[in-house]
Amino acid sequence: MAYPAAVREAWQAELAGIREKGIYKEERFIHSPQAAHISVEFPSGAALKEVVNLCANNYLGLSSHPEVIAAAHKALDERGYGMSSVRFICGTQDVHRTLEQKLTEFLGTEDTILFPSCLDANAGVFEAVLGPEDVMISDRLVHASIVDGIRLAKAMHDTYKHCDMAHLEEKLQEHQDKRIRLVITDGVFSMDGDFAPLDQIVALAEKYNALVFLDDSHASGFIGRTGRGVHEHFGVMGKMDIITTTLGKALGGASGGCVSGRKEIVELCRQKARPYLFSNAVPPPIAASAIKVLEILSATTERRDKLEVNAKFWRQGLIDAGFVIKDGESPIVPVMLFNAKLAQDVARDLYYEGIYVVGFFFPVVAAGQARIRTQLSADHDIPMLARALEAFKKVGAKHGILGLDKKGIIAKYGQ
Ligand SMILES: *Cc1c(COP(=O)(O)O)cnc(C)c1O
């Protein structure tokens, strides 16, 4: 087998370059189930340490919920471990059908098709339903998996400035000659935690005869009065033509995603979407547990209500302590540090204080917008968050950033 030295060296040089830029991603090893408190190796290989987890997408605290685990056990016994098949050959069980029906009901759409992940849903849907006579008009900050899905489709692609409705309107006017105009947005944007103005997007779509695509991965289960998502929050349930979302965040946190929406779109995906046709079915225990999750969420809003209380307490606590945060209402609360090294240093110091957070910087966020993204969970409680705030204050004071505004932090550390 040829593995020429020149090739090995080129890749080694590329890896060294990533390290030198200080953006090399390290994995941290967790020895406990996903939860508000986790047990981690720190530093790698050392004795285990208990930390408060503030960076999971475990918004509703269902990743290790006893009823969710019990549902997986039961399905494991009754339906087995894996399907060893894609859906259309011999990979569809009753649990897949039930889950699709429950998702349709929960999201307020016409029909739903499961995918191995939401990345796969986004990779498959545009190519399956759009052609060269159509245009995809996406917000400039949509998730990376949407960007990839757009690349695979034959329709023309255009963008509008982040949440800028005047710019979207211009684009819709510009593309009146196309067969289909599909407006594409995330519901909650993952790095800033802000909401797409879906009521305004729907109004523009109606005015200019366009369809709306919503990726609600960071909202399904907890945004809106009964947790249906950003469309519920803005009072436009039933008006989404396509919703994609993940089972890998609030809805149990294992894996799986879906395309939910107009009947014909879902049916076309069943016929044509490549990740659906060519990748394995969601395993039975995961499908069964996701059904259980939707049952729990349909019975009570207790968890999403608690999450809302936690997020409010956390936002206010950080503001009172003198941190710069991004305004918003979601349980994604970015603590702005602007400088990449500062973000890494603060994250590391917090880890030593027993708080698991991660620094984000270019290219994950725009250059000069480095931050620590904190995420709340219904599994957190106020005393736990109060202790975490004390750790934030201690580390913030160490770096002399408490009470500084954006200008002050940049003057001190650079951008
Ligand atoms: C996390 C996320 C995805 C990917 O979901 P997976 O099911 O993990 O593939 C897609 N879109 C958005 C907006 C996300 O936040």
Ligand as a Chemical Component Dictionary entry (heavy atoms), coordinates in Angstrom:
data_LIG
# 
_chem_comp.id                   LIG 
_chem_comp.type                 NON-POLYMER 
_chem_comp.pdbx_formal_charge   0 
_chem_comp.three_letter_code    LIG 
# 
loop_
_chem_comp_atom.comp_id 
_chem_comp_atom.atom_id 
_chem_comp_atom.alt_atom_id 
_chem_comp_atom.type_symbol 
_chem_comp_atom.charge 
_chem_comp_atom.model_Cartn_x 
_chem_comp_atom.model_Cartn_y 
_chem_comp_atom.model_Cartn_z 
_chem_comp_atom.pdbx_ordinal 
LIG C1 C1 C 0 -27.177 20.192 15.692 1  
LIG C2 C2 C 0 -27.777 20.720 14.457 2  
LIG C3 C3 C 0 -27.901 19.919 13.320 3  
LIG C4 C4 C 0 -27.347 18.524 13.250 4  
LIG O1 O1 O 0 -28.134 17.628 13.960 5  
LIG P1 P1 P 0 -27.670 16.095 14.022 6  
LIG O2 O2 O 0 -28.933 15.355 14.236 7  
LIG O3 O3 O 0 -26.723 16.013 15.162 8  
LIG O4 O4 O 0 -27.031 15.774 12.734 9  
LIG C5 C5 C 0 -28.533 20.455 12.218 10 
LIG N1 N1 N 0 -28.994 21.718 12.215 11 
LIG C6 C6 C 0 -28.872 22.524 13.286 12 
LIG C7 C7 C 0 -29.401 23.923 13.244 13 
LIG C8 C8 C 0 -28.253 22.047 14.439 14 
LIG O5 O5 O 0 -28.108 22.850 15.493 15 
# 
loop_
_chem_comp_bond.comp_id 
_chem_comp_bond.atom_id_1 
_chem_comp_bond.atom_id_2 
_chem_comp_bond.value_order 
_chem_comp_bond.pdbx_ordinal 
LIG C1 C2 SING 1  
LIG C2 C3 SING 2  
LIG C2 C8 DOUB 3  
LIG C3 C4 SING 4  
LIG C3 C5 DOUB 5  
LIG C4 O1 SING 6  
LIG O1 P1 SING 7  
LIG P1 O2 DOUB 8  
LIG P1 O3 SING 9  
LIG P1 O4 SING 10 
LIG C5 N1 SING 11 
LIG N1 C6 DOUB 12 
LIG C6 C7 SING 13 
LIG C6 C8 SING 14 
LIG C8 O5 SING 15 
# 
